[in-house]
Amino acid sequence: MKIALVNKSDSTGGAAVVTHRLMQALRSEGVDARMLVLEKRTDDPWVISYSRPLADEYNFIAERWNIFLRNGFSRKNLFKVDIANHGRDISSHKWVKEADVVILNWINQGAMSLRSIDKLCRNGKPVIWTMHDMWPFTGICHHALACDGYMHVCRGCQFLDSIKIDLSTATQSRKNKLYTVHPDIQFVAVSNWLAERCRDSRLLHNARLQVIHNAIDADRFPYDRQTAGGSLGLGTDKKVIAMGAARLDDAIKGFDLLIDATRYLQQAEPELAGCLHLVLFGNIRDRSLLDRLCLPYTYLGPVSGLEALTDIYTQADMVLSTSRFETLPGTLVEGMACGCIPVSFGAGGQGDIIEHKSTGYIAREIEPEAIAEGIKWGSKAAIERKTLHDTVAAKFDARKIARQYIELCENMLKTK
């Protein structure tokens, strides 16, 4: 079987990382899986870029300009939304033509347009669309937050300052046309939470939908705690809390909630606060936010590569997410695979990862005090690191996930 996986990048962003892992898992199961990307960052021979720089730059600028123009010439939330009116046509690419099944992943910001998806579907090949966020069934946003517009008609989008020409309504209509013409697109949600949102949506409430989690090769994630000589130099007298994101101060990541939670711990639990140390990694635009943290911290900047990540996690006791919404938080899965106790809010797919107060802590309310209580619980919880590692292996094992995709592909080929 030949499978072509499509994503904007092979390494930048969570969807890129898990899509690349899926390709590797499929190849390990004997599938000729290959990955087509707009931006190739790795030297993997099974990844190819279909980029044409001038055309791609035009597509990117044209789409952003459209949003900028319709948003009252405001840069606010310029990258919170996508309208997919410009993108590359990959239907005639050699790897696509040779593939038995095509799996779309995160294809925004000029990677593909709704028009090019339509053209791909007209090839007659089975198409699977793995959803890594809400965008396939909203108007234009990737995370609807508290808005329920995607259940009805998207209008008056919270991410737009000007609604004279509402891009959310227009894009939702274009998506509806695509899905009406191509009802055989098979959607995959990476978490049960995302599947529930999809079933509630106006666009995809009747779509073909299956839940398949993101894959992780748990064997590559060591879980023994580094007791000496760690690169962070923190020793074992501190409870180390790791937290990472592509961009830490993206509003959805809840860095403001982290700041307030550290202030609460300093005031309400000074003895515990004195034993805690934050390790933060990822980009941050406003470095002054770090100075507002009320706990000792180490900021590592952007971190890439499995070895660098596991080096952090094996020196940490907890892995933290303060995101207001997460589809299936990859840092929680990775940290847990390395034996860290996960602490998070519950607005997303965290329930697929954590069993509350058994294998981690899910704060039920999105409040600083709630996440602080989770940190307090995690600092005292006696959970074997191997237990946490084995939990991840059982739920997200790459071989298991690959076989689920293979079975799905085989079923689609039988009925095509």
C-alpha positions in Angstrom: 0.0 0.0 0.0 1.2 3.5 -0.8 0.1 6.4 1.3 0.9 10.1 0.7 0.6 12.3 3.8 0.3 16.1 3.2 1.2 18.8 5.7 2.5 22.3 5.5 5.8 21.4 7.2 7.6 18.3 8.3 8.9 19.7 11.6 7.4 23.1 12.4 4.4 22.9 14.6 2.7 20.1 16.5 0.8 18.8 13.5 4.0 18.5 11.5 5.8 16.6 14.3 2.9 14.0 14.7 2.4 13.7 11.0 6.1 12.9 10.5 5.9 10.3 13.4 2.8 8.7 11.7 4.7 8.4 8.4 7.6 6.7 10.2 5.2 4.4 12.0 3.4 3.4 8.8 6.8 2.7 7.1 7.7 0.5 10.1 4.5 -1.5 9.4 5.6 -2.1 5.8 3.6 0.7 4.2 5.2 2.8 1.5 4.3 6.1 3.3 5.7 9.4 2.1 5.2 13.0 3.1 4.6 16.0 0.9 5.2 19.4 2.5 5.4 23.0 1.5 8.3 23.6 3.9 10.9 20.8 4.3 13.1 21.2 7.3 14.4 17.7 7.8 16.8 15.6 5.7 14.3 12.7 5.6 14.4 11.1 2.1 10.8 10.1 2.4 9.7 13.8 2.7 9.6 15.9 -0.4 8.7 19.6 -0.8 6.3 20.6 -3.5 7.2 24.2 -3.0 7.6 26.7 -5.8 8.9 29.8 -3.9 7.4 32.6 -6.0 4.0 31.0 -6.2 4.0 30.1 -2.5 5.0 33.6 -1.5 2.2 35.0 -3.7 -0.4 32.5 -2.1 0.7 33.4 1.4 0.7 37.2 0.9 -2.6 37.1 -1.1 -4.4 35.3 1.6 -3.1 37.4 4.4 -3.8 40.6 2.5 -7.4 39.4 2.0 -7.8 38.9 5.7 -6.0 42.2 6.5 -8.2 44.1 4.1 -11.5 42.5 5.4 -10.3 43.1 9.0 -10.3 46.8 8.7 -6.5 47.0 8.0 -5.8 45.5 11.4 -3.0 43.0 12.1 -4.8 41.8 15.1 -5.5 38.0 14.9 -4.0 38.0 11.4 -2.7 34.4 12.0 -5.6 33.2 14.1 -7.7 32.6 11.0 -7.4 31.0 7.6 -9.6 31.3 4.5 -7.9 28.8 2.2 -8.6 30.9 -0.9 -5.0 30.5 -2.2 -2.9 27.3 -2.1 -1.0 24.8 -4.1 -2.6 22.1 -6.4 -0.8 18.8 -5.7 -3.3 16.6 -7.6 -0.8 15.9 -10.4 2.3 15.4 -8.1 4.0 12.1 -8.8 3.7 10.9 -5.2 0.0 11.7 -5.2 -0.6 9.9 -8.5 1.2 6.8 -7.2 -0.5 6.8 -3.8 -3.5 4.5 -3.0 -4.7 6.9 -0.3 -4.0 10.5 0.5 -4.0 11.7 4.1 -4.4 15.5 4.5 -3.3 17.1 7.8 -2.6 20.8 8.6 -2.8 22.4 5.2 -3.3 26.1 5.9 -1.3 29.3 5.2 -1.0 28.6 1.5 -0.2 24.9 1.7 -3.5 24.0 0.0 -6.7 25.9 -0.8 -10.3 24.6 -0.7 -10.2 24.6 -4.5 -7.1 22.5 -4.6 -8.6 20.0 -2.1 -11.6 19.8 -4.4 -9.3 19.0 -7.4 -7.5 16.4 -5.3 -10.7 14.7 -4.4 -11.7 14.5 -8.1 -8.7 12.2 -8.7 -10.9 9.4 -7.5 -8.4 8.3 -4.7 -9.6 7.9 -1.1 -8.9 11.0 0.9 -8.5 11.1 4.7 -8.4 14.4 6.5 -6.8 14.2 9.9 -8.0 17.2 12.0 -5.5 18.6 14.4 -7.7 21.5 15.3 -11.3 22.8 14.7 -10.6 24.6 11.4 -12.1 22.0 9.0 -15.6 22.5 10.6 -15.5 26.2 11.6 -15.7 29.2 9.4 -12.2 30.5 9.6 -10.8 29.9 13.1 -8.6 27.1 14.4 -10.0 27.3 17.9 -13.5 28.6 18.5 -12.9 29.2 22.2 -16.4 29.8 23.8 -18.1 30.7 20.5 -20.7 28.2 19.2 -21.1 29.8 15.8 -19.7 26.7 14.0 -22.8 24.9 15.2 -25.0 27.2 13.1 -23.9 30.0 10.7 -20.6 31.6 11.4 -21.0 35.4 11.5 -19.6 38.3 13.5 -16.4 36.3 14.0 -14.6 37.2 17.3 -11.3 37.2 15.5 -12.3 40.0 13.0 -12.6 43.7 13.8 -14.6 44.4 10.7 -17.6 42.4 9.6 -18.8 44.4 6.6 -17.8 41.4 4.5 -17.8 38.5 7.0 -15.1 36.1 5.9 -16.3 33.5 8.4 -19.7 33.2 6.7 -18.2 33.2 3.2 -15.6 30.6 4.0 -18.0 28.4 5.9 -20.2 28.4 2.8 -17.3 27.4 0.6 -16.4 24.5 2.9 -20.1 23.4 2.8 -20.0 23.3 -0.9 -16.7 21.2 -0.9 -18.2 18.7 1.6 -21.5 18.4 -0.3 -19.6 17.6 -3.5 -17.2 15.2 -1.8 -19.2 13.4 1.0 -16.7 10.5 0.9 -13.9 12.4 2.6 -13.0 10.4 5.7 -12.3 12.7 8.7 -10.1 11.6 11.6 -10.2 13.4 14.9 -7.1 13.1 17.0 -9.1 13.3 20.3 -12.6 12.4 21.5 -13.1 16.1 22.5 -12.5 17.2 18.9 -14.8 14.5 17.5 -17.6 15.7 19.8 -17.1 19.3 18.6 -17.1 18.0 15.0 -20.4 16.1 15.5 -21.9 19.3 16.9 -20.9 21.4 13.9 -23.1 22.5 11.0 -20.6 21.4 8.4 -19.6 17.9 9.5 -22.3 16.6 11.8 -23.0 13.8 9.3 -19.5 13.3 8.0 -17.6 10.0 8.0 -15.6 10.4 11.3 -13.3 8.2 13.3 -11.1 9.0 16.4 -7.4 8.0 16.0 -4.9 9.5 18.4 -1.6 10.9 17.4 1.2 8.3 17.4 4.3 8.3 19.6 7.1 5.7 19.7 7.2 5.4 23.5 10.4 3.3 23.3 12.3 6.4 22.2 11.2 8.3 25.4 13.3 7.3 28.4 11.5 7.6 31.7 14.2 7.2 34.4 14.8 10.5 36.3 18.2 12.1 35.7 19.6 12.3 39.2 22.9 14.0 38.5 24.8 15.7 35.8 21.6 17.0 34.1 22.1 19.9 31.6 19.8 22.1 33.7 21.9 21.8 36.8 18.9 21.8 39.1 19.6 18.6 41.1 16.7 16.7 42.8 15.9 19.0 45.7 13.5 20.9 43.5 10.2 19.9 42.0 10.9 20.7 38.4 7.9 21.7 36.2 8.4 21.6 32.4 6.2 23.7 30.1 6.7 24.2 26.4 4.9 25.6 23.3 5.7 26.7 19.8 5.0 30.2 21.2 4.5 30.5 24.9 2.8 33.8 24.9 0.2 32.9 22.3 -3.0 33.9 24.1 -4.5 30.4 23.8 -1.5 29.0 25.7 -2.5 30.8 28.8 0.8 32.3 29.9 -1.2 34.9 31.8 -2.8 32.1 33.8 0.6 30.7 34.6 1.8 34.0 35.9 -1.3 34.3 38.1 -0.9 30.7 39.3 2.7 31.3 40.4 1.6 34.5 42.3 -1.1 32.4 44.0 1.4 29.7 45.0 3.9 32.3 46.3 1.2 33.9 48.5 -0.9 30.9 49.5 1.8 28.1 49.5 5.1 29.8 50.2 6.8 26.7 51.4 5.8 24.7 48.3 6.7 27.7 46.1 10.2 27.6 47.5 10.6 24.0 46.3 9.4 24.6 42.7 11.3 25.5 39.6 9.8 26.1 36.1 11.6 25.1 32.9 10.1 26.9 29.9 10.9 26.2 26.3 9.6 27.7 23.0 9.4 31.1 21.4 8.2 34.1 23.3 7.7 37.5 21.8 7.3 39.5 25.0 10.3 38.5 27.1 9.1 40.9 29.9 6.4 38.4 30.7 9.0 36.1 32.2 9.9 38.8 34.8 6.3 38.6 36.1 6.6 34.9 37.1 6.7 34.5 40.9 8.6 31.2 40.8 12.3 30.5 39.9 12.5 29.6 36.3 14.9 28.6 33.5 14.0 29.7 30.0 15.6 27.6 27.2 14.2 29.3 24.1 13.1 27.2 21.2 14.0 23.5 21.5 13.9 21.0 18.7 14.9 17.4 18.3 13.9 14.4 20.3 17.1 14.2 22.3 16.8 17.8 23.5 13.2 17.3 24.5 13.8 14.1 26.4 16.7 15.7 28.2 14.3 18.3 29.6 11.5 15.9 30.5 13.8 13.4 32.3 15.0 16.2 34.6 11.4 17.3 35.3 8.8 15.9 37.8 5.8 17.5 36.2 4.8 18.6 32.7 2.3 21.5 32.7 -0.1 23.0 30.1 -2.1 26.1 30.9 -3.7 26.3 27.5 -7.3 27.5 27.4 -8.0 25.0 24.6 -5.9 22.1 23.3 -7.0 19.4 20.8 -4.5 16.8 22.1 -1.6 18.4 23.9 1.6 16.9 22.5 3.8 18.2 25.3 1.7 16.4 27.9 2.0 13.1 26.0 5.7 13.5 25.5 6.4 14.5 29.1 4.2 11.7 30.4 6.1 9.2 28.2 9.3 10.4 30.0 7.6 9.9 33.4 6.4 13.4 34.2 3.1 13.9 36.0 0.8 15.9 33.7 -1.1 18.9 35.0 -3.5 20.7 32.8 -6.8 22.4 32.2 -9.5 20.1 30.8 -10.8 22.2 27.8 -9.7 19.8 25.1 -8.4 16.3 24.6 -6.7 16.1 28.0 -9.2 13.5 29.1 -7.8 11.1 26.5 -4.4 11.5 28.1 -5.0 11.9 31.8 -7.1 10.0 34.3 -7.7 12.6 36.9 -5.8 12.1 40.2 -4.6 8.7 39.0 -2.2 9.5 36.2 -2.3 13.3 36.4 -4.4 16.3 37.3 -7.1 18.0 35.2 -8.2 21.4 36.6 -11.9 21.6 35.9 -12.1 25.4 35.9 -9.9 27.7 33.7 -8.7 29.7 36.7 -5.1 30.3 38.1 -6.1 28.9 41.5 -7.3 25.7 39.8 -4.0 25.0 38.0 -2.1 26.0 41.1 -4.0 23.3 43.0 -3.0 20.8 40.3 0.6 21.7 40.7 0.3 21.3 44.5 -1.3 17.8 43.9 1.4 16.9 41.4 4.2 17.9 43.8 2.9 15.3 46.4 1.7 12.6 44.1 3.6 9.3 44.3 3.3 7.9 40.8 6.0 5.7 39.4 7.5 7.2 36.3 7.3 3.8 34.5 3.6 3.7 35.2 3.2 7.0 33.4 5.4 5.8 30.5 3.4 2.6 30.2 0.1 4.5 30.2 1.3 6.5 27.1 2.6 3.4 25.4 -0.8 1.7 25.8 -2.8 4.6 24.5 -0.6 6.2 21.8 1.8 3.4 20.7 3.0 4.2 17.2 2.4 0.6 16.0 -1.1 0.6 17.3 -2.0 3.9 15.7 -0.4 2.9 12.4 -2.4 -0.2 12.3 -5.6 1.8 12.8 -4.8 3.9 9.8 -3.9 0.9 7.7 -7.2 -0.7 8.6 -9.1 2.5 7.8 -7.2 2.8 4.4 -7.9 -0.9 3.5 -11.6 -0.4 4.3 -11.8 2.7 2.1 -10.1 0.9 -0.8 -12.5 -2.0 -0.6 -15.5 0.3 -0.9 -14.0 2.8 -3.4 
